[in-house]
C-alpha cells in the first residue's frame, strides 16, 4: 500500500469497510505508522506471494527528475522518505532499469511473505469483496498463492496494475493475466 494515501481515499468513500493492507518495504512501513494509517486498518508487514516464508525485496531508490521540476504535492508524497520507494519488488528489475534510469535497485532486504490463501484462513474470513494488487510484476506469484480463493470464487473483484513490458523478470503481461 506504499504510504497509504490511496487507503485514506478508499476509507473516505467507504468509512465502514474492514480493510487489510500489505506492505513489505520497511521504509514505507515506517511512514504508514508515522501517518497513523495502521490505526485505521490492519497492516500486514509482508509481501503477498506464493509462499509463507521469506523473500528478497529489491529496494527501489533514487528520485525522478519530475521531483525537482514540480511543486506537485502528490509527487512529493511518493518521495516522502527522501527517495522513490514505490517500485520495490520481490522480482528483479529488468526493463524498469531502461524505462526509468533514475530508479536504481542497489539494495535488497529480506521480508516476510504471505499467501492470500493463508491470510484468508488465518483471519477467518468468509469472502473478500475487493483486492487491489500493485505488486510490481509479481502478479503470477500472488495468483499462485490464491488458488483456493480463486477456485472457490471467494474474491468478488480483483484489480491489478500490469505492463506489457517486462519491467521485472518473468512478469506477466495483460494477455497472460
C-alpha positions as CSV (number, residue, x, y, z in Angstrom):
1,X,0.0,0.0,0.0
2,X,3.1,2.2,-0.2
3,X,2.4,5.3,2.0
4,X,-1.3,4.7,2.4
5,X,-2.7,7.7,0.5
6,X,-5.0,5.5,-1.7
7,X,-6.0,3.7,1.5
8,X,-7.1,7.1,3.0
9,X,-9.2,7.9,-0.1
10,X,-10.9,4.5,0.0
11,X,-11.7,5.0,3.7
12,X,-13.2,8.4,2.9
13,X,-15.6,6.7,0.4
14,X,-16.2,3.5,2.5
15,X,-15.6,4.5,6.1
16,X,-17.2,1.3,7.5
17,X,-15.2,-1.1,5.4
18,X,-12.9,-3.6,7.0
19,X,-9.6,-3.2,5.2
20,X,-6.3,-5.1,5.3
21,X,-3.2,-3.5,3.8
22,X,0.1,-5.3,2.9
23,X,3.4,-3.6,2.8
24,X,6.8,-5.3,2.8
25,X,9.2,-2.3,2.5
26,X,10.4,-1.2,5.9
27,X,10.8,2.4,4.7
28,X,7.2,2.5,3.7
29,X,6.0,0.7,6.9
30,X,7.7,3.5,9.0
31,X,5.8,6.2,7.0
32,X,2.5,4.3,7.3
33,X,2.9,4.1,11.1
34,X,4.1,7.7,11.3
35,X,1.0,8.8,9.4
36,X,-1.2,6.6,11.7
37,X,-2.6,4.5,8.8
38,X,-2.1,1.4,10.8
39,X,-4.6,2.7,13.4
40,X,-7.4,2.8,10.8
41,X,-6.8,-0.6,9.1
42,X,-5.0,-3.8,9.7
43,X,-1.4,-3.5,8.4
44,X,0.3,-6.8,7.4
45,X,4.0,-6.2,7.2
46,X,4.7,-8.7,4.4
47,X,4.7,-9.1,0.7
48,X,1.9,-11.2,-0.9
49,X,3.4,-14.0,-2.9
50,X,3.2,-17.8,-3.4
51,X,4.7,-18.9,-0.1
52,X,4.6,-18.2,3.6
53,X,8.3,-17.7,4.1
54,X,10.9,-15.0,3.4
55,X,11.6,-13.2,0.2
56,X,14.3,-10.8,-1.0
57,X,12.7,-7.4,-1.7
58,X,14.7,-5.4,-4.3
59,X,14.5,-1.8,-3.0
60,X,13.9,1.0,-5.4
61,X,15.9,4.2,-4.8
62,X,16.5,7.5,-6.5
63,X,14.4,10.5,-7.3
64,X,12.5,11.1,-10.6
65,X,13.6,14.2,-12.5
66,X,10.0,15.5,-12.1
67,X,10.6,15.6,-8.4
68,X,13.0,18.5,-8.9
69,X,10.9,20.2,-11.5
70,X,7.4,20.3,-9.9
71,X,5.6,21.6,-6.9
72,X,3.1,18.8,-7.3
73,X,2.3,17.6,-3.8
74,X,1.4,14.1,-5.0
75,X,4.9,13.7,-6.4
76,X,6.4,14.9,-3.1
77,X,4.3,12.4,-1.2
78,X,5.7,9.5,-3.2
79,X,9.2,10.5,-2.2
80,X,8.3,11.2,1.4
81,X,11.2,9.1,2.7
82,X,13.6,11.1,0.5
83,X,13.8,8.6,-2.2
84,X,11.5,6.6,-4.6
85,X,10.1,3.7,-2.7
86,X,7.2,2.9,-5.0
87,X,8.9,0.4,-7.3
88,X,10.4,-2.1,-4.9
89,X,9.6,-5.7,-5.9
90,X,10.3,-9.3,-5.0
91,X,11.1,-9.8,-8.7
92,X,14.4,-8.5,-10.0
93,X,14.1,-5.4,-12.2
94,X,14.6,-5.8,-15.9
95,X,13.3,-3.2,-18.4
96,X,12.4,-1.0,-15.4
97,X,16.1,0.0,-15.4
98,X,15.7,1.2,-19.0
99,X,12.3,2.9,-18.7
100,X,13.3,4.8,-15.5
101,X,17.1,5.0,-15.5
102,X,17.0,7.3,-12.5
103,X,15.4,4.5,-10.4
104,X,18.1,2.2,-9.1
105,X,17.9,-1.2,-7.3
106,X,21.2,-1.4,-5.5
107,X,19.9,-3.0,-2.2
108,X,17.7,-5.7,-1.1
109,X,16.2,-6.7,2.2
110,X,14.7,-10.0,3.4
111,X,11.0,-9.6,4.1
112,X,8.1,-11.9,5.3
113,X,6.0,-13.4,2.6
114,X,2.3,-14.5,2.9
115,X,-0.2,-16.1,0.5
116,X,-3.7,-14.8,0.2
117,X,-5.0,-18.4,0.8
118,X,-3.1,-18.5,4.2
119,X,-4.1,-15.0,5.1
120,X,-7.8,-15.7,4.3
121,X,-7.8,-18.8,6.5
122,X,-5.8,-17.2,9.3
123,X,-8.1,-14.2,9.5
124,X,-11.2,-16.5,9.5
125,X,-12.7,-14.6,6.5
126,X,-15.7,-15.8,4.6
127,X,-15.1,-13.7,1.4
128,X,-13.1,-10.9,0.0
129,X,-15.0,-8.2,-1.8
130,X,-12.1,-6.4,-3.5
131,X,-8.4,-7.0,-4.0
132,X,-6.3,-4.1,-5.3
133,X,-2.9,-5.6,-6.4
134,X,0.0,-3.3,-7.0
135,X,2.8,-5.9,-6.7
136,X,5.4,-4.6,-9.2
137,X,5.4,-7.6,-11.6
138,X,4.7,-10.4,-9.1
139,X,1.1,-10.9,-10.1
140,X,1.8,-14.5,-11.0
141,X,3.1,-15.3,-7.5
142,X,0.0,-13.7,-5.9
143,X,-2.3,-15.8,-8.2
144,X,-0.3,-19.0,-7.3
145,X,-0.8,-18.2,-3.6
146,X,-4.5,-17.6,-4.0
147,X,-5.5,-20.8,-5.8
148,X,-8.1,-21.8,-3.2
149,X,-9.7,-18.4,-3.1
150,X,-9.8,-18.1,-6.9
151,X,-11.0,-21.7,-7.5
152,X,-13.8,-21.3,-4.9
153,X,-14.9,-17.8,-6.0
154,X,-14.1,-16.2,-2.7
155,X,-12.8,-13.0,-4.3
156,X,-15.6,-10.8,-5.8
157,X,-13.4,-8.3,-7.6
158,X,-9.7,-8.1,-8.3
159,X,-7.9,-5.0,-9.8
160,X,-4.3,-5.1,-10.7
161,X,-1.7,-3.0,-12.4
162,X,0.2,-4.5,-15.3
163,X,2.7,-3.8,-18.0
164,X,3.1,-5.3,-21.4
165,X,6.8,-4.6,-21.0
166,X,8.9,-6.9,-18.8
167,X,9.7,-4.3,-16.2
168,X,10.6,-7.1,-13.7
169,X,12.0,-10.6,-14.6
170,X,9.3,-13.0,-15.7
171,X,6.5,-10.5,-15.2
172,X,3.1,-11.4,-16.7
173,X,1.7,-9.2,-19.4
174,X,-2.0,-8.4,-19.8
175,X,-2.8,-11.3,-22.1
176,X,-1.1,-13.7,-19.6
177,X,-3.0,-12.2,-16.7
